[in-house]
Amino acid sequence: MQETLIQYLVPCAAVFAAGLAGALCKRNVLVVFMCIELMLCSSLAAFVLFSAVYADSVGASFALFVFAIAACEVAVGLALIVQLFKLKNTVALDRYNSLGD
């Protein structure tokens, strides 16, 4: 059982680390948003993994709830990105340095 947990948790951690590195290094709003979603998906995979290993349905049900919330977050996030693009005509993060503009 322990080998199964480690062999599936390591790719989840690797995907999370890749998303974190992308969110910190990239300068495009859409790419950063996709990297944040990648981090969220890897944490959801870890929830489902722990739920399967320990034979408890709480983790899977929590992951389903978070997945539904993430779908709403994607819709709101993309609407915000579209409005920011209309305002500044760019998706570069360094152009959004002031909240008052």
DRENFI-678576 format. One record per residue (C-alpha): residue in one letter; chain; z, x, y. Coordinates in pm, whole numbers. Layout:
N
+-------+-------+--------+--------+--------+
! lotor ! fivex !      z !      x !      y !
+-------+-------+--------+--------+--------+
!     A !     A !      Z !      X !      Y !
...
+-------+-------+--------+--------+--------+
END
This chain:
101
+-------+-------+--------+--------+--------+
! lotor ! fivex !      z !      x !      y !
+-------+-------+--------+--------+--------+
!     M !     A !      0 !      0 !      0 !
!     Q !     A !     83 !    281 !    243 !
!     E !     A !   -254 !    448 !    189 !
!     T !     A !   -434 !    124 !    271 !
!     L !     A !   -240 !     84 !    594 !
!     I !     A !   -312 !    438 !    711 !
!     Q !     A !   -678 !    436 !    613 !
!     Y !     A !   -742 !    122 !    819 !
!     L !     A !   -507 !    197 !   1106 !
!     V !     A !   -669 !    533 !   1185 !
!     P !     A !  -1010 !    376 !   1270 !
!     C !     A !   -832 !    113 !   1480 !
!     A !     A !   -659 !    392 !   1672 !
!     A !     A !   -987 !    582 !   1707 !
!     V !     A !  -1166 !    278 !   1848 !
!     F !     A !   -876 !    217 !   2086 !
!     A !     A !   -887 !    581 !   2200 !
!     A !     A !  -1264 !    561 !   2253 !
!     G !     A !  -1219 !    248 !   2463 !
!     L !     A !   -941 !    412 !   2664 !
!     A !     A !  -1148 !    724 !   2725 !
!     G !     A !  -1445 !    515 !   2832 !
!     A !     A !  -1234 !    301 !   3066 !
!     L !     A !  -1087 !    610 !   3230 !
!     C !     A !  -1408 !    815 !   3256 !
!     K !     A !  -1687 !    571 !   3336 !
!     R !     A !  -1776 !    461 !   3687 !
!     N !     A !  -1964 !    140 !   3611 !
!     V !     A !  -1774 !   -188 !   3633 !
!     L !     A !  -1954 !   -342 !   3335 !
!     V !     A !  -1898 !    -38 !   3113 !
!     V !     A !  -1528 !    -26 !   3203 !
!     F !     A !  -1501 !   -397 !   3126 !
!     M !     A !  -1667 !   -345 !   2787 !
!     C !     A !  -1432 !    -54 !   2712 !
!     I !     A !  -1130 !   -272 !   2790 !
!     E !     A !  -1267 !   -537 !   2555 !
!     L !     A !  -1314 !   -268 !   2289 !
!     M !     A !   -948 !   -174 !   2326 !
!     L !     A !   -850 !   -539 !   2291 !
!     C !     A !  -1061 !   -581 !   1976 !
!     S !     A !   -907 !   -273 !   1813 !
!     S !     A !   -557 !   -401 !   1880 !
!     L !     A !   -655 !   -738 !   1731 !
!     A !     A !   -785 !   -559 !   1422 !
!     A !     A !   -449 !   -384 !   1393 !
!     F !     A !   -270 !   -721 !   1414 !
!     V !     A !   -485 !   -859 !   1133 !
!     L !     A !   -432 !   -541 !    931 !
!     F !     A !    -54 !   -563 !    955 !
!     S !     A !    -73 !   -931 !    872 !
!     A !     A !   -275 !   -860 !    557 !
!     V !     A !    -65 !   -565 !    442 !
!     Y !     A !    269 !   -740 !    483 !
!     A !     A !    139 !  -1081 !    360 !
!     D !     A !    253 !  -1261 !    672 !
!     S !     A !     29 !  -1501 !    859 !
!     V !     A !    202 !  -1457 !   1194 !
!     G !     A !     -9 !  -1153 !   1289 !
!     A !     A !   -335 !  -1324 !   1205 !
!     S !     A !   -241 !  -1641 !   1392 !
!     F !     A !   -135 !  -1433 !   1692 !
!     A !     A !   -466 !  -1245 !   1675 !
!     L !     A !   -655 !  -1575 !   1671 !
!     F !     A !   -463 !  -1691 !   1978 !
!     V !     A !   -529 !  -1363 !   2161 !
!     F !     A !   -897 !  -1383 !   2064 !
!     A !     A !   -921 !  -1726 !   2229 !
!     I !     A !   -752 !  -1594 !   2542 !
!     A !     A !   -988 !  -1294 !   2542 !
!     A !     A !  -1289 !  -1528 !   2541 !
!     C !     A !  -1156 !  -1693 !   2857 !
!     E !     A !  -1086 !  -1351 !   3007 !
!     V !     A !  -1445 !  -1246 !   2946 !
!     A !     A !  -1578 !  -1550 !   3128 !
!     V !     A !  -1352 !  -1494 !   3429 !
!     G !     A !  -1410 !  -1119 !   3430 !
!     L !     A !  -1788 !  -1152 !   3425 !
!     A !     A !  -1771 !  -1411 !   3705 !
!     L !     A !  -1566 !  -1164 !   3912 !
!     I !     A !  -1813 !   -885 !   3842 !
!     V !     A !  -2104 !  -1106 !   3949 !
!     Q !     A !  -1925 !  -1194 !   4274 !
!     L !     A !  -1844 !   -828 !   4340 !
!     F !     A !  -2208 !   -741 !   4281 !
!     K !     A !  -2314 !  -1007 !   4531 !
!     L !     A !  -2069 !   -866 !   4783 !
!     K !     A !  -2148 !   -494 !   4753 !
!     N !     A !  -2490 !   -491 !   4575 !
!     T !     A !  -2367 !   -227 !   4331 !
!     V !     A !  -2161 !   -202 !   4015 !
!     A !     A !  -2025 !    147 !   4089 !
!     L !     A !  -1644 !    154 !   4087 !
!     D !     A !  -1614 !    403 !   4372 !
!     R !     A !  -1763 !    145 !   4611 !
!     Y !     A !  -1472 !    -94 !   4548 !
!     N !     A !  -1195 !    113 !   4704 !
!     S !     A !  -1063 !   -147 !   4948 !
!     L !     A !   -938 !   -498 !   4885 !
!     G !     A !   -989 !   -598 !   5247 !
!     D !     A !  -1366 !   -545 !   5257 !
+-------+-------+--------+--------+--------+
END
